[in-house]
Amino acid sequence: MKRRTVLPVLLAFFCTFLVTVSCAQDPVDTGNVDAGTEETAETTALINETPIQMGYSSWAGWWPWAIAEQEGLFEQNGVNVELIWFDGYLESMQALASGQLDANCQTLNDTISFAGEAVNGEVAVAVNDNSAGNDKVIVAPEINTIDDMVGKTVALEEGVVGDFLLTLALEEAGKSRKDVTIKNLETGAAAAAFAAGQSDGFAGWVPFWETALEREGSKELTSSANFPGAIPDLLVVTQTLVDEQPDVVQALVNTWFDILAFIDEEQDRAYEIMADRASVSAEDFDRYLEGTRFFTLDDNLEAFSPGDSMVHMPYAAEVMADFMVEVGFIPEAPDLEAVLDDQFVAAYAEENA
């Protein structure tokens, strides 16, 4: 299996890289915030005058960040954030690794892939969710088992989470990624290519597999539900931000738990914001949430703790790193202790005990 092609040229290419995004959401409109929230946002002193640049992309576990923007939750926690939406997940990871972002939303395996060459380092400081079925491998009508995939073409975004899921499924069946032909496309384009009959399979996440399933007779072959703990989705910041502005990082983590509280207390409004950010109907949105498990404080504490299963990220990170080195995604594992930092979740837990 070849290593992802973007990594060897990452630093050189992005020396002059300017982050290009499909749309950057507008700053919070305090007219949409209730009186109590508006007063808090106005009276809370901001920690950072210059906004940090935080990226996110189309994944159900990251849509909730739009709530923080729309409802002034960043401001309530005293942090100045420019939240930037990326249509392409890979582009958001490249932007963080090249120093164009201070924070980004990405998976654990993808963070491990980029951490070793990230110019400012990469540190996971909170778990947003665990994929519980929202990552899928979709196949043509004639494919019924993993064995049937041998010699077939799979459209996916090489080196990111759909690729990882496919490889896990192949390995579990005693096969390898070398047994299939990868058609490397951006995830949205990959889904469209499969739907048009240009490949035998597709691997990716919600909502892109909905496009793939538009192909007549297509079906789900496997999903992240069959690999519990394999795909944790994270808030990742630069090591530079941790070193120079730890109070900003703490405010970001605090904001995540405020988002969860808002979802519990104002579910209709929260779902409206997330469905709008995802550009899906309310009905589709409910289905997408079924495959996403948002991580509470207790979930975060468990995930960062030592253990001997994929539920525990220190263990999962070792398994993932060994796997990616073995198959050639990365030349060597980064410092995994540096990649996982639970101090901010722990501080929140102590403050809210």
N, C-alpha and C positions, 0 to 999 in steps of 0.2 A: 504494500500500500504506500503510495507516495505521500509525502508531507504536503500540507496545504501550500499552494503556490504563492500566496500573499506574504507569508512570513519571511522568506529570505530577503525580500526587497522592501520590507515594511519601513524600516528607518530611513532608507535612502529616499523612498518615494514620498514619504510624508514630511520631509524637511520643509517643503513649501506647500504642504497640503492645507487648503482652506476648507473647513467643514461646510459641505453643501448638503442641505436638507430639503425635503419636499415642502415642509412648512414648519415654521417656529410659532408655537402658540403665543397669543398675545399675553402681556402681563395681566395679572389678576384685576378684574373689574370689580372694584369694591361695591359697585351698585348691585352686584349679584349676591353680596354677603349680607346676612342679617345684621341688625343693629348691634347686637352683642359682639359678633365676630368683627365687624368693622371697627368698633371702638378698640378691641384688643389689638387688631392689626395696626392701628394708628399709634397706639401708646406703647407697643413693644419695640424697644430699640433694636435695630438690626446689628448683628454681630459683624457682618461684612458689608462694607460700602460697595465694593465691586462685586457684582453677582457671580456666583460660580456657574459654570456651564455643565448642565446635567442632561445626558441623553437617555432616551427610551424609545421603544419601538413596539410593533404590533404583537403583543402577547397579553393574554388575559390577566396574568399576574402583575403586569406593569401598568395596565390601564388605570389602576387606582391613583397613580401619581397625578393624573389630570384633576382629581378631586382636590388635592393640595393646592394646585394652581387656581382652580375656579373658586374655591371656598376660603382662600387666604390662610391655609394651614401652615405654609412655609413662613409667612410673616408672623403668625402667632407664635412660632418657635424662634423668631428673631433671625431668620436666615434669608438672605437675598439670593434667589435662585432664578436662573434663566433656564426653563425647561424646554429642551429641544427634541422635536419628534423626527425620527428617521423612518422612512419607508423601508429601507434596507437594514436589517439587523447587522449584517456583516460590516456595513459602513459605520455603524455606531461603535462597534468594537475597534475598528481601525482608528477611529477618531480618538478614542480614549488612549489606545496604545501609543499613538503618535503625539500625545500631549495637547490635543485640541479640545479635550473635555477634561473636567475635574472629576466627573462621576458618570456612571452609565449603568444600565440594567442589562445583565447578561447571566448566562448559566455558569455553573461551576466548571464544567469541562472546557468551555470556551475561555474562561478566565485563566485556567491553567495553560491553555494553548498560547495565549498572548502575554502572560505575565513576565516570562523570561526576557522578552525583547521590548517591553513597554518602557518608554523613555523616562516616565515618572513613577514606575512601579504600579502594581494593581493589588488592591486589598478588598476582600469581601467583608463588609461590616454588618450586613443584615440579610436575612433570608426573606424574600417577599412571598414565595409560594413554592410548592412542589407540584410538578406536572403529574397528574393522575389520570391521564388518558387524552390530553389535548395535543400531545405529539403522536403522530400516527405514520404508519407505512400503508399507503393505498396502492392497490394493484389492479391490473386488468382482469377481466372476467375469467380467463383461462388459468390464472394463478390461484392456487388454493393452499399451498404450504410454502415454507421457506425453501424447501428443496426445489420447488418449481421456479425459484428465482434464479437458479444457476444458469448463466449464459444470457440473462435478460438485462435490459437497459433500465436504469433507475435515474430519474431526473431529481436532482436535489442541489442544495447549496453546499459545495464541498467544504468539509472541515468544521461545519457548525452542527447544531444539535440534532437535526434530522439525520445527518450523516452518522452521528454517534449512535443514535437509536437503531438505525439500520444495521450498523456493524455489531451492536450488542445482540440483535436478533439473529444475525448470521452466525456469530460465534456460539450462541446458545445451541444452535442446530448443528454445530460441528462444521460450519462453513466459514468462509472469510470474505472480506470485501473484494478480494481478487476474483471471486467467483461470479461477480456481476460487473457490468459495464456502467460506470458513472457518467451521467450527462450533467456536467457542472453548469448550473444556472442560478441566478438569484431566485430565492424561494418562490416569490410570486410568479416569476417567469417559468419556473420548474413546474408549478401546479398547472399553469396554463398549457404548457407543452404536453403534460400527461393527459389533460382533459381533451386535447386535440389529437390524441393517439400517437404522439411522437416518442413515447417511451412506454415501457411495460410496467413501471412502478413510479411512485413518488414518495418522498419522505420529507415531512415538514410539520409545521405547527398550525394551530388555529389562528386566523380563519382560513389559511391557505388551503387546507385539505378539503374545505367545502368546495372550492373551485375544482379540485381534483375529482371529487365525487360527482361532478356534473357529467362525467363520462359515463355513457350507458353501460351498465353491468359492473362498474368498478365497485370495489369494496375495501374495507379495512382488513389488513392482514395481521397487524399487531399494533400495539400502542404502548405508551409509557406506563399505562396501568399494569402492564406485565413486568415492569422493572421498577418496583417501588424504591424511591430514594435516589434513582439514577440521574434525575434531572431537577436539581434544586435551582431556583431562579433568584438572583441576588442583586442587592445594591452594592456596586463595586466603586470604590473611589481610588484616587491615586495615592501612593505612599507620600508624595509631596504634600497633599492636602492633610493627611493624617499628621504629618510632622509639623506643618506650619500653621494649620488652622483646625486643631482637634475639636474646638468648640463648634465649628461649622459642621463637622462630621456628626457630632453628637446631636445637633439640631436636626440634621437629616434623618437620623435614626428615630429620634423622638417623633418627627413628623409622620413616619410610617405608622407608628402605633396610634397616632391621632387619626390617621386615615381609616384604620380598622375600626376605631370607635365611631367615626362618622358613618361608616357603612352600616354598623349595627343600629345606630340611632336614627339615621336619615336614609333608610335603604332606597326608597323611591328616588330621591334626589341623587344619591350616589350611583344608582344603576343608570339613571338618565345621563349623567356626565360620562360614565364609562362607555355606554353604548354609543354615545355621540363621538367620543374619541376613537372608538373602534370602527365607526361608520357602519354599524350593523343595526338591525331592528331589535326592538326589545325582546321579541320572541327568540331570535337567534342568540342574543346575548345570554339569556337564561341557560341555553344549552351549552354555551361555551364555558360558563362557570362550573358546570358539572364536572369537568375534567381538570379543575384547578383547586388546589387546597391552599388558601391563604394562611400564612404562618403567623401565629400569635406570639406573644412574648415567651410563653412556655415552650412552644415549638422551636423558637429560635435558640433558647437556652439548651434544649436537647440537641439540636442540630450542630451547635458549636462544641458540644462536649465530646470527650473521647469515647470510643466504643468499637465494637467489632462488626458493625453492619453498615449498610449504605445510608441508614438514617443519620449516622454521625458523620459530619463532613470531614473531619480529619482522616477517618478511615476511607471514606468515599474518594477523597482527593488523592490518596495514595494509590488506590485501585485505578482511578482514571489516569493518573500520571504514568503509571507503569504501562497501562494499556496503550496510551498515546505514543509513548516512546517505542514500544514494541512494534506498533503498526506504522511508525514513521511520521506521525503528525508533528511531533516535536523532536529535536535532537536529544534533549535531556530534560528532566523534570526541574521546574523552578523550585525555589525555597518555599515549600508548602506551608511552613509555619508562618512565613511572612504574608502569604496569600490570605490566610484566615485570621481575623482579628475580632475577638468577641468583647473587647473592652467597652464598646459603646452600648451593646445590648446589655452587658452586665451592669453598667452604670445606670441605665434606664431602669433595670429591674430593682436595683438598690434604692433608687429615688422613689420608686412607686411600690415598694414593699408594703 
